[in-house]
Amino acid sequence: MQRLVGIIRTEPELVRALREIEALRIRAGRVTVVGHRQYNPGWHLALDLRSLLTVAECIATAALARRESRGGHTRDDFPLADPAFGAVNHVLRLADDRLVLTAEPLPAMPAELARLFEETPTGVAATAGSGSSTSSTSSRSSRSETPTGGKGA
């Protein structure tokens, strides 16, 4: 996953990752554990292996379907956000031991949350770009420093 489904993804890497996950799933079907379950991390890993592979497949499948870059999902081959993908969630469900991907519309944003995006806090718009930072910089530069590092008058 770190090598092929990392921070920046491409279609060839995602396709290769899905093939490797399938090969690991076949190998996982033959996993056995020796010893007692008590104090045996291999026992617990063997129990979790099927779920770990399912999660890995979900991540790679959804990343492959989402042909854009948005938030924490970056596709090197699709560097821009696509408004069409911004309106859907990719959902994966198990059906007959196979993952099924659907693109489901995002639910409507609750009105009280939408209002927060529309509101401008008092004073924020007026302060941004008003030059107030320039005046504070100039007031700092008008002070002279003494050779000992202290501030002059």
C-alpha positions as a Markdown table, in Angstrom:
| # | Residue | x | y | z |
|---|---|---|---|---|
| 1 | Met | 0.0 | 0.0 | 0.0 |
| 2 | Gln | 2.8 | 2.5 | 0.8 |
| 3 | Arg | 4.6 | 1.7 | -2.4 |
| 4 | Leu | 1.7 | 1.8 | -4.9 |
| 5 | Val | -1.2 | 3.5 | -3.1 |
| 6 | Gly | 0.7 | 6.2 | -1.4 |
| 7 | Ile | 0.1 | 10.0 | -1.1 |
| 8 | Ile | 0.4 | 10.6 | -4.8 |
| 9 | Arg | -1.3 | 8.0 | -7.0 |
| 10 | Thr | -1.4 | 7.1 | -10.7 |
| 11 | Glu | -3.7 | 4.7 | -12.6 |
| 12 | Pro | -0.9 | 2.2 | -13.5 |
| 13 | Glu | 0.2 | 2.0 | -9.8 |
| 14 | Leu | -3.4 | 1.5 | -8.6 |
| 15 | Val | -4.1 | -1.2 | -11.2 |
| 16 | Arg | -0.9 | -3.0 | -10.1 |
| 17 | Ala | -1.8 | -2.6 | -6.4 |
| 18 | Leu | -5.2 | -4.3 | -7.1 |
| 19 | Arg | -3.4 | -7.2 | -8.8 |
| 20 | Glu | -1.0 | -7.6 | -5.9 |
| 21 | Ile | -3.8 | -7.4 | -3.4 |
| 22 | Glu | -5.6 | -10.2 | -5.2 |
| 23 | Ala | -2.4 | -12.3 | -5.2 |
| 24 | Leu | -2.1 | -11.7 | -1.5 |
| 25 | Arg | -5.7 | -12.7 | -1.0 |
| 26 | Ile | -5.0 | -16.1 | -2.6 |
| 27 | Arg | -1.9 | -16.5 | -0.4 |
| 28 | Ala | -3.9 | -15.5 | 2.7 |
| 29 | Gly | -6.3 | -18.3 | 2.0 |
| 30 | Arg | -3.5 | -20.7 | 2.8 |
| 31 | Val | -2.3 | -19.0 | 6.0 |
| 32 | Thr | -2.0 | -21.2 | 9.0 |
| 33 | Val | -0.8 | -20.4 | 12.5 |
| 34 | Val | 1.1 | -22.6 | 14.9 |
| 35 | Gly | 1.0 | -22.4 | 18.7 |
| 36 | His | -1.5 | -21.0 | 21.1 |
| 37 | Arg | -3.5 | -17.9 | 20.5 |
| 38 | Gln | -2.2 | -16.5 | 23.8 |
| 39 | Tyr | 0.7 | -14.0 | 23.3 |
| 40 | Asn | 0.8 | -14.9 | 19.6 |
| 41 | Pro | 0.7 | -11.8 | 17.4 |
| 42 | Gly | 0.7 | -14.1 | 14.3 |
| 43 | Trp | -2.6 | -15.6 | 15.4 |
| 44 | His | -4.2 | -12.2 | 15.6 |
| 45 | Leu | -2.7 | -11.1 | 12.3 |
| 46 | Ala | -4.0 | -14.3 | 10.6 |
| 47 | Leu | -7.5 | -13.4 | 11.9 |
| 48 | Asp | -7.2 | -9.8 | 10.7 |
| 49 | Leu | -5.6 | -10.6 | 7.3 |
| 50 | Arg | -8.9 | -10.9 | 5.3 |
| 51 | Ser | -10.2 | -7.6 | 6.7 |
| 52 | Leu | -6.9 | -5.9 | 6.1 |
| 53 | Leu | -6.9 | -7.0 | 2.4 |
| 54 | Thr | -10.5 | -5.9 | 2.0 |
| 55 | Val | -9.7 | -2.4 | 3.3 |
| 56 | Ala | -6.7 | -2.2 | 1.1 |
| 57 | Glu | -8.8 | -3.2 | -1.9 |
| 58 | Cys | -11.5 | -0.6 | -1.0 |
| 59 | Ile | -8.9 | 2.2 | -0.8 |
| 60 | Ala | -7.2 | 1.3 | -4.1 |
| 61 | Thr | -10.6 | 0.7 | -6.0 |
| 62 | Ala | -12.0 | 4.0 | -4.8 |
| 63 | Ala | -8.8 | 5.9 | -5.6 |
| 64 | Leu | -8.8 | 4.4 | -9.1 |
| 65 | Ala | -12.4 | 5.4 | -9.7 |
| 66 | Arg | -11.9 | 9.0 | -8.5 |
| 67 | Arg | -10.2 | 10.5 | -11.5 |
| 68 | Glu | -9.3 | 13.8 | -9.8 |
| 69 | Ser | -7.3 | 15.3 | -7.0 |
| 70 | Arg | -9.2 | 16.5 | -3.9 |
| 71 | Gly | -8.3 | 16.9 | -0.3 |
| 72 | Gly | -6.0 | 14.0 | 0.9 |
| 73 | His | -6.5 | 12.1 | -2.4 |
| 74 | Thr | -3.9 | 13.2 | -5.0 |
| 75 | Arg | -3.8 | 11.7 | -8.5 |
| 76 | Asp | -0.7 | 12.6 | -10.4 |
| 77 | Asp | -2.5 | 11.8 | -13.7 |
| 78 | Phe | -5.5 | 13.9 | -12.7 |
| 79 | Pro | -4.1 | 16.9 | -10.8 |
| 80 | Leu | -7.2 | 19.0 | -10.8 |
| 81 | Ala | -10.5 | 18.7 | -8.9 |
| 82 | Asp | -13.5 | 17.7 | -11.0 |
| 83 | Pro | -16.8 | 19.2 | -9.9 |
| 84 | Ala | -18.7 | 16.0 | -11.0 |
| 85 | Phe | -16.7 | 14.0 | -8.4 |
| 86 | Gly | -17.3 | 16.7 | -5.8 |
| 87 | Ala | -21.0 | 15.8 | -5.9 |
| 88 | Val | -20.6 | 12.1 | -5.1 |
| 89 | Asn | -19.2 | 9.7 | -2.6 |
| 90 | His | -17.7 | 6.4 | -3.9 |
| 91 | Val | -19.2 | 3.6 | -1.7 |
| 92 | Leu | -17.9 | 0.0 | -1.7 |
| 93 | Arg | -20.1 | -2.8 | -0.5 |
| 94 | Leu | -19.5 | -6.5 | -0.2 |
| 95 | Ala | -21.9 | -8.6 | -2.3 |
| 96 | Asp | -21.3 | -12.3 | -2.8 |
| 97 | Asp | -17.6 | -11.9 | -1.6 |
| 98 | Arg | -17.0 | -9.2 | -4.2 |
| 99 | Leu | -16.6 | -5.5 | -3.8 |
| 100 | Val | -19.2 | -3.4 | -5.7 |
| 101 | Leu | -18.5 | 0.3 | -6.3 |
| 102 | Thr | -21.3 | 2.8 | -6.6 |
| 103 | Ala | -21.1 | 6.6 | -6.9 |
| 104 | Glu | -23.8 | 7.9 | -4.6 |
| 105 | Pro | -24.9 | 11.6 | -4.5 |
| 106 | Leu | -23.8 | 13.5 | -1.5 |
| 107 | Pro | -26.6 | 14.3 | 0.9 |
| 108 | Ala | -27.8 | 17.9 | 1.0 |
| 109 | Met | -25.8 | 20.1 | 3.4 |
| 110 | Pro | -28.0 | 21.0 | 6.4 |
| 111 | Ala | -29.2 | 24.6 | 6.2 |
| 112 | Glu | -27.5 | 25.6 | 9.5 |
| 113 | Leu | -24.1 | 24.4 | 8.2 |
| 114 | Ala | -24.6 | 26.0 | 4.7 |
| 115 | Arg | -25.3 | 29.3 | 6.5 |
| 116 | Leu | -21.9 | 29.1 | 8.2 |
| 117 | Phe | -20.2 | 29.0 | 4.8 |
| 118 | Glu | -22.2 | 32.0 | 3.6 |
| 119 | Glu | -21.6 | 34.2 | 6.7 |
| 120 | Thr | -18.6 | 36.5 | 6.9 |
| 121 | Pro | -17.3 | 37.1 | 10.4 |
| 122 | Thr | -17.4 | 40.7 | 11.4 |
| 123 | Gly | -14.2 | 42.5 | 10.6 |
| 124 | Val | -12.5 | 39.7 | 8.7 |
| 125 | Ala | -13.3 | 41.0 | 5.2 |
| 126 | Ala | -12.3 | 44.5 | 6.2 |
| 127 | Thr | -9.0 | 43.4 | 7.7 |
| 128 | Ala | -7.9 | 41.2 | 4.9 |
| 129 | Gly | -5.7 | 43.1 | 2.5 |
| 130 | Ser | -6.4 | 46.4 | 4.1 |
| 131 | Gly | -2.8 | 47.2 | 4.6 |
| 132 | Ser | -2.9 | 46.8 | 8.4 |
| 133 | Ser | 0.0 | 44.3 | 8.2 |
| 134 | Thr | 2.0 | 46.8 | 6.2 |
| 135 | Ser | 1.5 | 49.5 | 8.9 |
| 136 | Ser | 2.7 | 47.1 | 11.6 |
| 137 | Thr | 5.7 | 46.2 | 9.6 |
| 138 | Ser | 6.6 | 49.8 | 8.9 |
| 139 | Ser | 6.2 | 50.7 | 12.6 |
| 140 | Arg | 8.6 | 47.9 | 13.5 |
| 141 | Ser | 11.1 | 49.1 | 10.9 |
| 142 | Ser | 11.0 | 52.7 | 12.2 |
| 143 | Arg | 12.5 | 51.5 | 15.4 |
| 144 | Ser | 16.3 | 51.3 | 15.5 |
| 145 | Glu | 18.2 | 48.5 | 17.1 |
| 146 | Thr | 21.1 | 49.3 | 19.4 |
| 147 | Pro | 24.4 | 47.4 | 19.0 |
| 148 | Thr | 23.5 | 45.4 | 22.1 |
| 149 | Gly | 20.3 | 44.1 | 20.5 |
| 150 | Gly | 17.9 | 46.3 | 22.5 |
| 151 | Lys | 15.4 | 48.6 | 21.0 |
| 152 | Gly | 16.1 | 52.2 | 20.5 |
| 153 | Ala | 13.6 | 55.1 | 20.8 |
